[in-house]
Each structure stands twice: as structure tokens, then as C-alpha cells.
Amino acid sequence: MATPYVTDDSGKYIPSTQRPDGTWRKQRKVKEGYVPQEEVPVYENKYVKFFKSKPSLPPGMSHTDPSANKTQQSTKAEIESSLSKTAKRNLKRKEKRKQEKGERGVVEETIEELEKVNISEAKDKTTNENPAAENAKKLKNLRKKLRQVEELQQKIDCGEITEPSKEQLDKLARRKGIEEEIEDLELDL
């Protein structure tokens, strides 16, 4: 909304106006080149201007470009060929659920999921390449569980815990199984 300026022989000024409560604002003289605060453009640094002017798609690609779908489909097919049976089955289930919900950005979401699956499979492959390290990690976790069971047993024996809960009793019952697993892993190492 532009401020109405009045110009006469005394100069340029903003005329007096009435406030909602009935009082009057004084008329104000305005110098040449004055821009009211509401009309001053908001400052934007060069980075904000750059990102506002940046297109959302790569150069030469439009929202209705059919070649974009072909590229996404080819990458999807390449990724699917490198998946395991379970990963493919899970992918089909997810696609089926999405079709039931509605097709909104299915291709983009599927590609993202495939990339996530590939990342998780890569992690699985790295752990399978070094079974000794994996066994050492399991052994460490089992020893920790055994230590917790022993501490719980000590608390019960000394009377610190008078009535153990169902979870605590289950933990105590698992002691023998944990000890057997530790022995098996120690033999493997």
C-alpha cells in the first residue's frame, strides 16, 4: 500500500490522518527520495538471491520431460538386479502398499528406498567379510549380559531385591544359555 503524498507550494508531505480511536496524527513533511519503512525492500544477501534464482530441475529438463521417467526406470532396474531375494520381496511388498495408498511420487520414493537397501546391504557385506570381528563383538555383548545377570543374582542373594520382577526372573533363567553361547564363540575364535 503506497503512502499518499501531497505536494503543494510548501513542499511534499503526508497529510494528517485520523486514528481508529478518533485522535489525529499530525501531518509530516517528507524529503525528496523518502521511502516509507513498509515499502523498503527486504535485504537479501547474495546467497539467498542465488538460491531463489536457481531452477529446481537441471538445465534442459522440464516437469513434463518423458526421458526423466526412462532414466529413473533404468536406474531402478539396475539397482533391482543387484538385490537379494529378500530385498526384492520387501520392495515388491512396499510397492504394493504404495499402490493401495495411491500413486504419489512412487518412482522417487522407490528409488530412495532402493538406495537405502543398497547401503544396508553394503554394511552387511562388510560385516560378513570379517566374521572374527563380528564374533568378537557378539562375545563382548554376551559377556556384558552375563555380568548383568551376575549382578542381579548378587542383589537378590544379599537381600537388596526382595521380590524380583518377571523380567528379572527371565534374565536369571537365561544365564545358562548365555554361558553356552559364550563357550561356543570362544571355541570359534
C-alpha angles and dihedrals in degrees: 000000000000119000110241109239122198120208124195138145092292092057139257119327145158108245122235115271135195120246121223090256091058100255121123131241116221119247112257129213114232126205122223112278095022114152117191117239093249091057098047108109115244113255115249121186121226094264094055090048091049094052093045091053093044113104118239093229131050117269114284095019123111131191090252096046107134093198089068091066091049092054092049091048092050093050089047091053092048092051093045091054090059095051128102122244093259093049091050091049091050090048091053091050092051092048090050091051091049092051089053091051093045137272106275114147092333095155095052093046092047092052091049091050092048090052090050090050091050090051092050092046090051089054090049091051092052092052091047090052090063108041093163091062090046091051091048090053092050090047091052091050092047092050089051091052090048090051090052091050091050091049090050091050090051092051090051092046094050092046098248088124111040100175113027117208124242091260091052091050090049089051091053091048091055093058096096092049091050091050091051092050090050091052091049093050092047089054091051092053 
